[in-house]
Amino acid sequence: MMTKGEQSIAFEQSPFLMGSASVVGQKEGEGPLGKKFDYICEDKENMFGADSWEAAESNMQRLACRLALEKTGMHPEEIRYLFAGDLLRQGIATSMGVEGLQIPLFGLFGACSTSGEALALGAMTVAAGYAENIIAVTSSHFGSAEKEFRFPLGYASQRPLSASWTVTGSGAFLVGTQKSHVRISGVTIGKIVDYGLKDSQNMGACMAPAACDTILANLRDFGREPEEYDHIITGDLGYVGQSILFDLMRKKRKNIDSIHLDCGKLIYDQQTQDTHAGGSGCGCAAVTLSSYILPKIEKGEWKRILFIPTGALMSTVSYNEGESVPGIAHAIVLEHC
Amino acid sequence: MMTKGEQSIAFEQSPFLMGSASVVGQKEGEGPLGKKFDYICEDKENMFGADSWEAAESNMQRLACRLALEKTGMHPEEIRYLFAGDLLRQGIATSMGVEGLQIPLFGLFGACSTSGEALALGAMTVAAGYAENIIAVTSSHFGSAEKEFRFPLGYASQRPLSASWTVTGSGAFLVGTQKSHVRISGVTIGKIVDYGLKDSQNMGACMAPAACDTILANLRDFGREPEEYDHIITGDLGYVGQSILFDLMRKKRKNIDSIHLDCGKLIYDQQTQDTHAGGSGCGCAAVTLSSYILPKIEKGEWKRILFIPTGALMSTVSYNEGESVPGIAHAIVLEHC
């Protein structure tokens, strides 16, 4: 085991991303990645057979785990630990969702960066020999997130163009010691970065400084230049956050314009889907990783990717009390093998 | 590194609990452990110099970390990772509290079991060689928790005798490779255990089955009998939860009556402090561990302790939607050395 620099870990024995699954709502199914998802909700309200949005989100997490297990040919009993989280208060979608799997659980919260946190801790656990297999799972649901953070949907309040659209989706990842074509060669754990921004309707701007900080830490710790990655892929900065990230990186004399992608931009067609700045939420980066990014690494089309889910650390209470919205971002180095 | 059984990890090279600090409110300062805490808030409202309960809780976390660093003679730059959490929605006390330390952060949620989760992940990280030093910190605040979960304090609603009193407190723990007199020799990660109870005013009953499950898993995985521990110490089962735990353990032919302690019972004087079932909250187990349990292990008065913070996985939304309150508990094996 090798620890590099200040924030990163380079694994001597890389754990493998052995399988994954993505479960999404109808809007995501109609977007550019639609055909790549494993499961698209059949009912218009995205209820996944439940009678509340929170329960729907729980069902999504459970389904994503079940599908990831199924696709990898494994059973819940073979998974030693589960690393999981969501956006709701007290991580309730996770607690209710994964209960039935009966896998020892680490509950996590990193806002929309949680899929990065879960994959990092999961990979660290496998690489240390604590577990042969773990699952990392995260989710978000447009209905439960709007209810939690914003106005009742029925108010039909106008959304500014800087606002993002919470992805209804859950991605589950099986990380283990069994060889596959994707290995997690290292991780960079983010610090909280706070530029004092207070606009919860412009989360891209709130998170861009954290993404920049973690990317720079990764490049520093691993002694790499941006072009040593085929792509640097953030979680949900969207259009506004991306342009801020480019500016911040250029100030540090790093240009990532040509290799940067953002899951929040990839998941919707901004022109036709009325999603403004792009997709966001704990599910955004997770389902995009599972459906779009991993297959390209598996095939060897991409050799090395820096995947950086980004989170805006806020609650309705902190927002109402006038606090700023600091950001955090965790990076995962994914390599074809 | 050795993984034992299904849920536990026995460390080949045990990390050490190098130092800790406890920060509490006035009521805790007036309780049986009063003189043992590092810092007792001086103002009656437990505001810690802030103007909201949430900000007060953030200040407590920051202060606990600073004191733990000071007592151990270390600087924030020497701490590689921070594992932290609280009870509030989206872990906002943590995000706002530890921001200034600028230590790469893993945000956690396990309800009142979070101090166990943080210590487990922190110990795993150090034992794997990923970090020389980490800090695990958790907090709860009576004011912010009542605001989050219950009725406005001004309503003066009656509390049933099974209800617990949220501890205003934060405990921070410095875990690392440098030898001290307390080592973390192993951990047992809990599963979610749900007996279908729905009474959020009786969390002891909701959590007791999870505590029982994790204790049994620990005994099974390590091949131990209860008496091989000087004490088995749960987080915040209180009087009601303790008697249920005893019953459940007896059904499994394990008697822990004479060696069991509960932080929720230790922290207040039930007779004079009107705390009903006992103390609870993310801070309860943490400050009791720091102020009362660790000094006894350091001195060698206790040789081996099983420490099990217990959590009730609920949110106001899940409660209002009629969901049950499942429990979770994570166990840490602490040994004198």
Interface residues (C-beta under 8 A of the other chain):
Chain A: M1 T3 E6 Q7 I9 S52 E54 A55 R80 Y81 G85 L87 L88 R89 Q90 G91 I92 S95 M96 V98 E99 Q102 I103 P104 L105 F106 G107 L108 F109 G110 A111 E117 L121 M124 T125 A127 A128 G129 Y130 A131 E148 I189 G190 K191 I192 D194 L313 M314 S315 T316 V317 S318 E321 E323 P326 I328
Chain B: M1 T3 E6 Q7 I9 S52 E54 A55 R80 Y81 G85 L87 L88 R89 Q90 G91 I92 S95 M96 V98 E99 Q102 I103 P104 L105 F106 G107 L108 F109 G110 A111 E117 L121 M124 T125 A127 A128 G129 Y130 A131 E148 I189 G190 K191 I192 D194 L313 M314 S315 T316 V317 S318 E321 E323 P326 I328
